[in-house]
Amino acid sequence: MLKPSAIITLLVSISLAVGGVWIIYNINLLPEAASSNAPVYDELFRVLFVIGVILFVGMFAAVVYSLIEFRRRPGDQEDGLPVKENLPLEIFWTAVPAIVVLFVGLYSYDIYDRMGGMQPLDHQNHGYSVSSSEEKVWGGIGTSSNNSNMDLQMQSLPVEVTAMQFAFLFRYPKGDFISGELHVPVGQTISMRMESNDVIHAFWVPEFRIKQDVIPGQPTILNFTPTKPGRFPIICAELCGPYHGGMRSTVVVEEPEIYQDWFNKNSNTIVS
Amino acid sequence: MTITIPPKSNKESEGLQPKGFLRYFSFSLDHKVIGIQYLVCGFLFYLVGGALASAIRIELTSPISDFMPRDVYNQVLTLHGTIMIFLWIVPVVNGAFGNYLIPFYVGARDMAFPRLNAVAFWLIPPAGLMLISSYFINGAAQSGWTAYPPLSITTPAAGQIIWILSVLLLGGSSIFGGINFIATILKLRRPGLKLMQLPMYCWAMLGTSILVVLSTPVLAGTLILLSFDIVAHTGFFNPTLGGNVIVYQHLFWFYSHPAVYIMVLPAFGLVSEILPIHSRKPLFGYTTMVYSIMAIVFLGLIVWAHHMFTSGTPPWMRLFFTIATSFIAVPTGIKFFNWVATLWGGKISLNSAILFSCGFIVNFVLGGITGVALAQVPFDIHVHDTYFVVAHFHYIVYGGSVFVIFSSIYHWYPKFTGRMLNEKIGRIHFILTFVGFNLCFAPQHWLGMNGMPRRVAEYDPQFTFVNQLSSFGALLMALSTLPFLWNVIHSSFKGEIAGENPWQALTPEWLTSSPPPVENWLGEAPLVTDPYGYGKKQLQEQFNDLESEKQ
């Protein structure tokens, strides 16, 4: 037998949850998704956002309701109820967050795995002429599982990124030339080996949902697969000096033929 | 359950208390004087840090760098972070309220080591002045409060070295304080007072002090190595000399993540004192609160690498730190549910103290939710080092700790000064702060997710409007300081006389005159075995007796 107040609580919770989910699927808070990583990331974001909104609105409502409902009325000099603890209730609100957190942890592990984060790095390095066993290369994020089969891995486009105060330089080892803009063909896995000449920088493309620090003396690896043609900003995300805010570049994602033209025009080696 | 009420004040022993304003400028050994010294000194530095924050927000009203030179902008953001953490929040939530309240709570006349206590305070003003004055010497440090090498090695050395020296002094002060709190809480308890009968703030300070003593020396060692790299050209963290920049980050965050708990755990403790008194209910779930604090202390020590998910961290390490960090949400969640349960069914006086405390709960829950999200490696990779993170930690340290500091000032001001603060102005202060704070920081979540990195003086013009909105919020926060300042200054002369116990509280600091005599109680220290025994008939009667005795 439900009390009316319990029914109201139930209705409020349900409408809250439904409203939360509706908002999340109809308001886009993230920039355009332009890499194979991005839709996976956005899925994680939606789940976290739903859980977060429900928790926040619930706590907010509980505090505001308490302040209004249990405010001291004029003339009332009595104390509240001497309730000191309630074991079942305390077990409940220890267990529920623990389960939620465990779920979020496992789910984000799955997402991380789908982004390729758990793949051993030497499997991602086939695109390199440099042998990764010679030096310690630290992991960024791997390829998406969409492209994780070996054939595509073998075909991944290697790019060597050098960061310095306050610019990124992109060297294409296959063509032996350097570009100030990163040109990549759509749908192709790019395998970047990054190193800094001076201080720590970070390579960030918001539309790709990837970021990796570029560290002096410690090469790092970052793989991604662009899925939409367009020009996207490359932003330095680690404080690197006075012009840190101006340290930006562009990644140009092109159809493979246009990319090939650009590559041939700049290439210093004969393309087979 | 017993409460022993100390005898009424006798006029002769009142002469022992040093009179006058000057004692706040002396090397006083009285824990209450030192507490006020910490509080006022911290607040003055808060005004400086706030002015720097305003400068940052003015610069960011336009997408180009036009308000100050770029290197000055980096100095401003470095000083803002360092001042707010090391000179305002850490000294105030620990030093100010800890020194004032802990001896009362354990039933002692003073801290365990009064001289060490005074030394700990008097390290702060010179360190702070040195830090600020470095701007006028050769430019302050400009590598952020994190001082990551190689940037901190390659930027002008004078400012960076002065920054290191000040942080070392402040860290030393913090360690002295931590040792003192541990000794006082464990060893100076009034006979008959058991650990599990202590007010929650004691537990919070015990946990915090353990973190201070364990992790601050690591920061000190790290900064000493960094200073060797700068002045003696050693190569600990300098990659051109074979050093490793990632090791610095590990060592730095081994202190600086616990530092977050050093800033918020005492705030948790203070809220646990304020809520029961103003809602006239016992603190809900005392035992689970104590275990939660200790769980947070333990977990807080093993989560540091979640600040380094994009630094080139191996996958297994990323996973371990994700899980450890996520689990901090469980003990923290328990505390928040317990506070709401404390409010639930109470008789809440809607005064400024409770408003700021509830503002804290709401803000911190949001900061905690974004914190759990940030703990997830794949989520963090996109928003790390962006305005999303800026929003997150301001929700924790401003929406959390600073709201609690204000709440505590409204709550304990009557005890500090013997006079009440003006309630109406207090509410104006709350509304301005709460609205301004949320207007300033909530939009920054969106900025970060959409491509605005932190610590930049210039940004993509598409973010102009949202940045201006954020700056308007900052303006409201700056304005909110004015009614508060007027309130504390005016009320200290003209405020309503508070009397011994204006809130009818049960904790021992209220069972003496306001302000209290030099040795806290004129007679024996009261034995309060149930500091949260509200709502009991018997107690109510004791108070009625007390009231009638007065009349």
Interface residues (C-beta under 8 A of the other chain):
Chain A: L29 L30 P31 V40 Y41 L44 F45 L48 I51 G52 L55 F56 M59 F60 A62 V63 S66 L67 F70 R71 R72 D76 E78 D79 G80 L81 P82 V83 K84 E85 N86 L89 E90 W93 T94 P97 A98 V101 L102 V104 G105 S108 Y109 I111 Y112 M115 G117 M118 W138 G139 G140 I141 D198 V199 I200 A202 W204 P206 R209 I210 K211 Q212 D213 I215 P216 G217 Q218 T220 P233 I235 C236 A237 E238 L239 C240 G241 P242 Y243 H244 G245 G246
Chain B: S65 P69 R70 D71 Y73 N74 Q142 S143 G144 Y148 P150 L151 T154 T155 P239 T240 G243 N244 V245 I246 S279 R280 K281 P282 L283 F284 G285 Y286 T287 T288 T310 S311 G312 T313 P314 P315 R318 L319 T322 I323 S326 F327 A329 V330 G333 I334 F336 F337 N338 V340 A341 L343 W344 G345 G346 K347 I348 S349 L350 I354 C358 I361 V362 V365 L366 I369 T370 V372 A373 Q376 V377 P378 F379 I381 H382 H384 D385 T386 W446 M449 N450 G451 P453 R454 R455 V456 A457 E458 Y459 D460 Y532 G533 Y534 G535 K536 Q540
